[in-house]
């Protein structure tokens, strides 16, 4: 076989598949931070797929990394690509409060609940923040991909649900081989009211207070 060495900025599980031979056995490895060594069964092009919560491929199109080898004259072929983490996945869940579980679950399924993610600006963005929607699965799970060291604010909203906390600050980072889990939003049944002040006045502050049982 061919021994290939490559460098990782973070530990992560990887899958290597031959692009030239569909019958070649895929290779699974638990790569660690720093230099790694893997033995390929034959020369050619091998595609590196990330299996965890870190993307190492190019930032814009997320094209997988490839290791290209040729049949060497010696038994050992030294190829040293350097895989640097660019994107980190943050997993989360929208959980229903115990007393409103059925109502909340039905609202998530019927209305295709979405969360608003506002990502902080960087020099590459020209100093402007960007906003995108995060889709919540019917079971309440969701995930967010963030660039390394980028900060974002996650805000849930729904016409008939209220949430705690009202917003969350997320950061693109992960420990070696560990996803940034633990993002949890709790949804309660609520009302979204729209009103107006008549006659129109400026500087009026309207506050709503919930009356809860002891």
C-alpha angles and dihedrals in degrees: 000000000000120000112217125189123199137170126236127199089202136019113257142148113261136190121208118201128183113243092195102047119042090190095056112113112252116239121227119197136172097223118202132209111283127016120000132186128208132173115228119206095224142000123268136075119331121189118218114217122191111230099185140049098293127083116206099176127102111305102234107044100017091227109176120251116256132205111209117196135171129205104280127213090229127053093248123066115190114209117162115187114172116224112203120188113244105162132038126196119223115196123207145162138217103221124196121234112249096248094045100038098121094045093047095047091050092049091052092051098041099042101035091234115227132192125213115233118194111193119204120247127258135189089263090057092053091248096298126124119229130218129206138167123250116208118222117216119233090258091055098255122134138165136205129202116211133179118248112286092358116139123215138178119224116205123183121205136172135160095238103025135071125200142211120238097030091214140359133211115225131189130201103242141107139185118241108296093345125110120223096250128161101080103142130174121185118212126205132186110263146147131255108211127192119196144152141216115244120230093030112254133179124230096024115147117202119197127188121206125196116223107215129188118248 
